[in-house]
Amino acid sequence: MKDKKILQDSHGRDHTYLRISLTERCNLRCSYCMPEEGVPLSPKSHLMTYEEIYEIAKTFVDHGVTKIRLTGGEPLVRKDIPVILEKLATLPVELSITSNAVIIDKFIDVLKAYGVNKINVSLDSLDENKFKHITRRHEFKRVYNNILLLIKEGFTVKLNAVLMKNFNDDEIIDFINFTKDLPISVRFIEFMPFDGNKWDMSKMISYKQVMQHVNEAFPETEIERLQDAPNDTSKNYKIKGYKGSFAIISSVTNPFCDSCNRLRLTANGQLKNCLFSSTESDLLTTLRSGKPIEPIIQKAIQAKFKVRGGMDTLKKLQEPKLHSKNRSMITIGG
């Protein structure tokens, strides 16, 4: 009988949710995710094969992981994505995916075949020109139409929008109104610091500021606070009568670390015990050497800080040397 407590950290948190990045590559170039000059990509030989993804995922599932989300880069640009889905679908987990939806229309049948019903789509603007500015690509119409297609095909869709001051904060109400006739959840995410994304506190729109916009646009009696799910990263709301809902993920100003159950596996097989952590644990090299990876997993989880990779105050978060050691988001996995 395996010790299922290897996924419990020193603060008593059980980790049941694994996010696996399949690739560092992406068909967009979002500025908050990737530095303008790009990033050095891992050589192909350093990336996990589909067999290795399955082996590592199975180890986590054997020890208590019940949910796996596939991320990137853009996970759908990986050529063997159907095989990866087929393999992971044999595990007793809820399987979901995060995509920019540029090419997701080509994978509708594959996603349905392997029970991937929950899709998170990254979309930071409903304005075509702003979309082009943030992504450095002309793909807005395709993404917009694919979101509508996913809803039509019965998928549960969440839109993730990273808010940035003087860029898309004037679209908060437009996004909420997008939920009026569509059963979709829009999630506003506070701009977070990663290597190369030129983060500073002044660019961030906080949870409190989002709610100020909401309270100015809607009567208090029409704003419903919804029940958050266990381990939820978001504070959820809806406007009365709207088909969809909206939420705020306040990783910076109001972190949800107390109930964190998440781990991240990068495309080159490194385990990150926290999105903000500057340290990583190499699972892939150990796996390839034929040794068990459980001791490395357990050690990494025991080393997890209580709050935001040790940055337990906003003052620490604003210290560049504390977060510039972290990867850019493109190579961590969304």
C-alpha angles and dihedrals in degrees: 000000000000121000103251092192095080086094093057117094130212090268093059096254116145115214111218100151124076123186112200121197110211098189143004090219124098137178091220130057105213111186098222090051105039131030113246092247091054127238133273105258123221113255111259091248089061093056125090116260118223089258091054092047088054095046093050093043091050091053091054092046091050087058099047112287109143101172131050124185120192116217141160151139081301106329094203093064089069106101096217095050092120090055092047091051091047092052096044092046088068090066121087095248141110105254121206138159141214116215141162086228095227093128102011093113088074091059103047094109094044092051091049093046092058098040098253099152102151117074126180112199122197110223121154100179140027088204115092095215093048090047090055091048095051098039098033087223138097099235105112099112092048093049093046093050092046091054089055089046092053091052091047090051091055102254121146102242130196122184116214114205121182106211120220126181116254091006113069104347087101088064098061093103092042089057092048090049087052085070093057097090101014127074091230135125118224113202120198111209125200112239106259132202119255134153112290100004096106093233122184132160094249092066093055128100108208131214089254092053093049090053090049089059090047094048091050092051102041135040113254090241091061097052110089122196107216128210110264117226119244111279089011116163093202138069105226131215141160138193112243111260094016117124094219137041142222135223142186124226105201102185092154109039100026110020121196095212096130091071099032113145098164135117128176130216115196123217090255092055102261119143116222113193091197135019089235095046117117091199128078136189120224110230098160099062091049092047091050091051090058095246125130115266096204095091091054092047092050093047092049093050093047088054093055113125120232093239134028100324091308095310092120097161134050088239091061091045089056092055104099095205090060096057104024089078088066119092124257110267093251091067096042098054125247 
